[in-house]
Amino acid sequence: MEPIDHIPAIVTREAVPGDFERYFDEAFQELSAESRHLRFFTAVRELPENVRERLADVDGFRNAAVVAFDAALARPDHPDGKPIGVARWMASPEGPPELSVTVIDAYQGMGVGTRLMDSLLALARKRGVRRIIADVLRENTGMRTLVNRYRAVIQRSGDPLVVRYRIDV
Ligand SMILES: CC(C)(COP(=O)(O)OP(=O)(O)OC[C@H]1O[C@@H](n2cnc3c(N)ncnc32)[C@H](O)[C@@H]1OP(=O)(O)O)[C@@H](O)C(=O)NCCC(=O)NCCS
């Protein structure tokens, strides 16, 4: 993965319907196999249609997301800039909604994940979401460091490879 060669201008905003179709595929292309493995628990090359439909379906309440862009790379078909990350919660039939955060490889370790978490949790507070669950692979040091900043409490996950966190928003 090529490191970026300019000073990024990181901005975040809530995702709206249509963002998925516009931005998802190009951002997904910029995830390494390792990042796809850490995010989807398998190094998927292509997401199954039912997963794509769920990710596209943001209503701001049951499923909501915040997208990060590098505004230094804005262009006519990308007025917000280059899409570089997303944090979301998704309703779960079993309990509180589930959190995920993804930052494309070239922008990892630059504070984008922290910005996305801050924005997503502020949005959750506004929308009345009180608790969020995050299932994180045990080996995922980056994500575990990130969620630990938000007073996350470890819960039973039922899977030795997965650490389940509860975050009280
Ligand atoms: C996990 C992830 C979202 C973190 O985003 P990020 O933009 O890289 O995170 P930040 O730059 O805001 O860093 C947050 C903290 O995590 C630490 N961190 C980030 N990546 C790390 C790594 N690989 N190993 C150890 N610590 C790491 C940072 O040092 C920072 O802590 P610090 O401020 O005390 O130094 C991002 O690396 C990613 O998308 N990974 C692949 C997908 C994934 O694992 N998603 C989570 C699935 S639930």
The ligand as an SDF file (V2000), in Angstrom:
LIG
                    3D

 48 50  0  0  0  0  0  0  0  0999 V2000
   -8.7770   -0.4180   13.6450 C   0  0  0  0  0  0  0  0  0  0  0  0
   -8.8510    0.8590   12.8120 C   0  0  0  0  0  0  0  0  0  0  0  0
  -10.3020    1.2010   12.5560 C   0  0  0  0  0  0  0  0  0  0  0  0
   -8.1720    1.9880   13.5930 C   0  0  0  0  0  0  0  0  0  0  0  0
   -8.2620    3.1640   12.8240 O   0  0  0  0  0  0  0  0  0  0  0  0
   -7.0160    4.1690   12.7440 P   0  0  0  0  0  0  0  0  0  0  0  0
   -7.4130    5.3350   11.9500 O   0  0  0  0  0  0  0  0  0  0  0  0
   -5.8430    3.3910   12.2680 O   0  0  0  0  0  0  0  0  0  0  0  0
   -6.8680    4.5390   14.2990 O   0  0  0  0  0  0  0  0  0  0  0  0
   -6.2150    5.8310   14.9540 P   0  0  0  0  0  0  0  0  0  0  0  0
   -5.1260    6.3610   14.0530 O   0  0  0  0  0  0  0  0  0  0  0  0
   -7.2900    6.7640   15.3490 O   0  0  0  0  0  0  0  0  0  0  0  0
   -5.5230    5.1820   16.2230 O   0  0  0  0  0  0  0  0  0  0  0  0
   -6.2320    4.8220   17.3710 C   0  0  0  0  0  0  0  0  0  0  0  0
   -5.2850    4.1900   18.3710 C   0  0  0  0  0  0  0  0  0  0  0  0
   -5.0290    2.8540   17.9860 O   0  0  0  0  0  0  0  0  0  0  0  0
   -3.6380    2.6310   17.8540 C   0  0  0  0  0  0  0  0  0  0  0  0
   -3.4110    1.7520   16.7260 N   0  0  0  0  0  0  0  0  0  0  0  0
   -3.8790    1.9100   15.4740 C   0  0  0  0  0  0  0  0  0  0  0  0
   -3.4780    0.8560   14.7160 N   0  0  0  0  0  0  0  0  0  0  0  0
   -2.7370    0.0570   15.5260 C   0  0  0  0  0  0  0  0  0  0  0  0
   -2.0720   -1.1810   15.3330 C   0  0  0  0  0  0  0  0  0  0  0  0
   -2.0710   -1.8120   14.1470 N   0  0  0  0  0  0  0  0  0  0  0  0
   -1.4480   -1.7210   16.3890 N   0  0  0  0  0  0  0  0  0  0  0  0
   -1.4390   -1.1170   17.5910 C   0  0  0  0  0  0  0  0  0  0  0  0
   -2.0850    0.0500   17.8450 N   0  0  0  0  0  0  0  0  0  0  0  0
   -2.7110    0.6300   16.8130 C   0  0  0  0  0  0  0  0  0  0  0  0
   -3.0490    3.9920   17.5920 C   0  0  0  0  0  0  0  0  0  0  0  0
   -1.6970    4.0250   17.9790 O   0  0  0  0  0  0  0  0  0  0  0  0
   -3.9240    4.8800   18.4330 C   0  0  0  0  0  0  0  0  0  0  0  0
   -3.5200    4.8990   19.7800 O   0  0  0  0  0  0  0  0  0  0  0  0
   -2.6030    6.0800   20.3540 P   0  0  0  0  0  0  0  0  0  0  0  0
   -3.2570    7.3770   20.0080 O   0  0  0  0  0  0  0  0  0  0  0  0
   -2.6050    5.7800   21.8150 O   0  0  0  0  0  0  0  0  0  0  0  0
   -1.2860    5.9380   19.6790 O   0  0  0  0  0  0  0  0  0  0  0  0
   -8.0830    0.7050   11.4560 C   0  0  0  0  0  0  0  0  0  0  0  0
   -6.7520    0.3690   11.7080 O   0  0  0  0  0  0  0  0  0  0  0  0
   -8.7040   -0.3090   10.5180 C   0  0  0  0  0  0  0  0  0  0  0  0
   -9.5800    0.0280    9.7310 O   0  0  0  0  0  0  0  0  0  0  0  0
   -8.2570   -1.5780   10.5810 N   0  0  0  0  0  0  0  0  0  0  0  0
   -8.7490   -2.6060    9.6700 C   0  0  0  0  0  0  0  0  0  0  0  0
  -10.2240   -2.9170    9.8610 C   0  0  0  0  0  0  0  0  0  0  0  0
  -10.5750   -3.2060   11.3030 C   0  0  0  0  0  0  0  0  0  0  0  0
   -9.8390   -3.8600   12.0120 O   0  0  0  0  0  0  0  0  0  0  0  0
  -11.7460   -2.7260   11.7400 N   0  0  0  0  0  0  0  0  0  0  0  0
  -12.2860   -3.0010   13.0430 C   0  0  0  0  0  0  0  0  0  0  0  0
  -13.2700   -4.1180   12.9350 C   0  0  0  0  0  0  0  0  0  0  0  0
  -14.4210   -4.1370   14.2630 S   0  0  0  0  0  0  0  0  0  0  0  0
  1  2  1  0
  2  3  1  0
  2  4  1  0
  2 36  1  0
  4  5  1  0
  5  6  1  0
  6  7  2  0
  6  8  1  0
  6  9  1  0
  9 10  1  0
 10 11  2  0
 10 12  1  0
 10 13  1  0
 13 14  1  0
 14 15  1  0
 15 16  1  0
 15 30  1  0
 16 17  1  0
 17 18  1  0
 17 28  1  0
 18 19  1  0
 18 27  1  0
 19 20  2  0
 20 21  1  0
 21 22  1  0
 21 27  2  0
 22 23  1  0
 22 24  2  0
 24 25  1  0
 25 26  2  0
 26 27  1  0
 28 29  1  0
 28 30  1  0
 30 31  1  0
 31 32  1  0
 32 33  2  0
 32 34  1  0
 32 35  1  0
 36 37  1  0
 36 38  1  0
 38 39  2  0
 38 40  1  0
 40 41  1  0
 41 42  1  0
 42 43  1  0
 43 44  2  0
 43 45  1  0
 45 46  1  0
 46 47  1  0
 47 48  1  0
M  END
$$$$
